[in-house]
Amino acid sequence: MATQRNLSLPFILALILHLVLFGFFGLSAFLKPKTIAAVVPEIIHATVVDASKIEAAAEKKRLAIEKVAREKAEVEAEERARIEAATAAVAAAEQAKIESARAEVEAIERAKVEAARAEKEVAERAKAELAKAKADAVAEQMKAEAAAEQAKAEIAKAKTEAAEQAKAEIAKAKAEAAEKAKAEKEQAKAEAAEKVKAEKEQAKAEAAEKAKAEKEQAKAEAAEKAKAEKEQAKAEAAEKVKAEKEQAKAEAAEKVKAEKEQAKAEAAEKVKAEKEQAKAEAAEKAKAEKEQAKAEAAEKVKAEKEQAKAEAAEKAKAEKEQAKAAEKAKAEKEQAKAAEQAKAEAAKAKADAEKAKVEAAAKAKADLQSEMEAEAAAEAKANAQQAESEKAKKEIQQKVNNTWIRPAEAVGHLKCKIRVKLTPDGMVMNVEIIESSGNDSFDTNAEVAVRKASPLPVPKDKELFNKEFRSFTFIFDPR
């Protein structure tokens, strides 16, 4: 526009000058003095030209030309002053826009830096928390495994101690039974020798009373002993269960189940074998003693009394042994039941620990999966934004190239770097040449092409627009 204005002004002034000159020529021709030519035959007349008039006309024409030149110079000076004032105003406005754009760009850059720093801090904090959670999960797993091994060792130790205790109790019971049988046998022999002349009925009555008393006494003793053993076993089992429950929280459920079944089977087999062995030994011993008593009674006088007494003693002893065995079996059953309950509680605790371990592992796995998915989504989004950004830049370059008109002064391969500030709908707010091509006409036409191409094609993604297209630079290189 400025170039067209500069070209039209001289043309108008030249046209005015030509019109003025034509006017002066016409005026001079109109103002020439009329000469009356008299026709005189055979006489040659000479025309006298007034030189002063010619000089006056020439001077007048010169003055008119000078006046037109002065007016033209004044008009040109006024036009030049007006153009310079307009140029200064435009430059001031452009400078103000540039300062405003620069301030806005700096604010945006600062915001981007702050956002990047905050995002980095959040990412580092999340990674640290994830690493801590993983380390805690590994520590819990190691702790659970150590507790499982400790519980397993405690169970094995308890099983060994229970087996040793049962074996010692069986040996002790056998020894006590043998001693008692021997003592009773000696006592029966002495009593039979001293009271051989007693009445058979009296012997029977005494034997019955004694057997009854011994039976009651044995039953009371067995009951007291069984009760004491039961209380002791219950207390020991409770303490043991409490200790095992605290230490066996992390034991594997499948191992506990297998050990439970194995221990149950072993205990059942052991109890059954010991019961059968004790029963067989008692039967053999009773049979031998009965035969021996019968033989001794047959040899001595009044064999019936000896036989009755021996039978009563054997019956009382058998009933006592039977009651004792029953109470012992009952105590062992209670102890086994307490051990089963302890193992069940240990299995439950271990199952809970396994469940917590599995849930922690699943949670850690889910967190890792979420993190990987978030990273993949972020990468996909970044790739999509990059592709969209490249596409928009190419479309902007193409649209600007289509609106550009090469000036006649632009010779050769020229290019310049332009900074453009846009609104979200692509409207051009400001254009600035930040690297000139070296040709003012080329740079001016490039700036005009960018403004004419408004609105420019920008991405619909607001985040991408704010990050790359609100204020961006590109190389204007038309070919």
HUKACOR-V659233 format. One record per backbone hydrogen bond with DSSP energy under -0.5 kcal/mol. CO is the residue of the C=O (numbers start at 1). NH is the residue of the N-H. If there is no record, write none. Layout:
# HUKACOR-V659233
co: <CO,CO>
nh: <NH,NH>
This chain:
# HUKACOR-V659233
co: <1,2,3,4,5,6,7,8,9,10,11,12,13,14,15,16,17,18,19,20,21,22,23,24,25,26,27,29,35,36,37,38,39,40,43,47,49,50,51,52,53,54,55,56,57,58,59,60,61,62,63,64,65,66,67,68,69,70,71,72,73,74,75,76,77,78,79,80,81,82,83,84,85,86,87,88,89,90,91,92,93,94,95,96,97,98,99,100,101,102,103,104,105,106,107,108,109,110,111,112,113,114,115,116,117,118,119,120,121,122,123,124,125,126,127,128,129,130,131,132,133,134,135,136,137,138,139,140,141,142,143,144,145,146,147,148,149,150,151,152,153,154,155,156,157,158,159,160,161,162,163,164,165,166,167,168,169,170,171,172,173,174,175,176,177,178,179,180,181,182,183,184,185,186,187,188,189,190,191,193,195,199,200,201,202,203,204,205,206,207,208,209,210,211,212,213,214,215,216,217,218,219,220,221,222,223,224,225,226,227,228,229,230,231,232,233,234,235,236,237,238,239,240,241,242,243,244,248,249,252,253,254,255,256,257,258,259,260,261,262,263,264,265,266,267,268,269,270,271,272,273,274,275,276,277,278,279,280,281,282,283,284,285,286,287,288,289,290,291,292,293,294,295,296,302,302,303,304,305,306,307,308,309,310,311,312,313,314,315,316,317,318,319,320,321,322,323,324,325,326,327,328,329,330,331,332,333,334,335,336,337,338,339,340,341,342,343,344,345,346,347,348,349,350,351,352,353,354,355,356,357,358,359,360,361,362,363,364,365,366,367,368,369,370,371,372,373,374,375,376,377,378,379,380,381,382,383,384,385,386,387,388,389,390,391,392,393,394,395,396,397,398,399,400,401,407,409,412,416,417,417,418,419,420,421,421,423,426,427,430,432,432,435,438,439,440,441,442,443,444,445,446,447,448,449,451,456,460,461,462,463,464,464,465,465,470,472,474,474,475,476>
nh: <5,6,7,8,9,10,11,12,13,14,15,16,17,18,19,20,21,22,23,24,25,26,27,28,29,30,31,32,37,38,39,40,41,43,45,49,51,54,55,56,57,58,59,60,61,62,63,64,65,66,67,68,69,70,71,72,73,74,75,76,77,78,79,80,81,82,83,84,85,86,87,88,89,90,91,92,93,94,95,96,97,98,99,100,101,102,103,104,105,106,107,108,109,110,111,112,113,114,115,116,117,118,119,120,121,122,123,124,125,126,127,128,129,130,131,132,133,134,135,136,137,138,139,140,141,142,143,144,145,146,147,148,149,150,151,152,153,154,155,156,157,158,159,160,161,162,163,164,165,166,167,168,169,170,171,172,173,174,175,176,177,178,179,180,181,182,183,184,185,186,187,188,189,190,191,192,193,194,195,196,198,203,204,205,206,207,208,209,210,211,212,213,214,215,216,217,218,219,220,221,222,223,224,225,226,227,228,229,230,231,232,233,234,235,236,237,238,239,240,241,242,243,244,245,246,247,248,251,353,256,257,258,259,260,261,262,263,264,265,266,267,268,269,270,271,272,273,274,275,276,277,278,279,280,281,282,283,284,285,286,287,288,289,290,291,292,293,294,295,296,297,298,299,300,305,306,307,308,309,310,311,312,313,314,315,316,317,318,319,320,321,322,323,324,325,326,327,328,329,330,331,332,333,334,335,336,337,338,339,340,341,342,343,344,345,346,347,348,349,350,351,352,353,354,355,356,357,358,359,360,361,362,363,364,365,366,367,368,369,370,371,372,373,374,375,376,377,378,379,380,381,382,383,384,385,386,387,388,389,390,391,392,393,394,395,396,397,398,399,400,401,402,403,404,404,410,411,414,476,434,435,474,432,472,429,430,426,456,423,421,419,434,417,440,443,444,445,446,447,448,449,450,451,452,453,454,458,462,465,466,467,468,469,469,470,422,420,418,476,477,416>
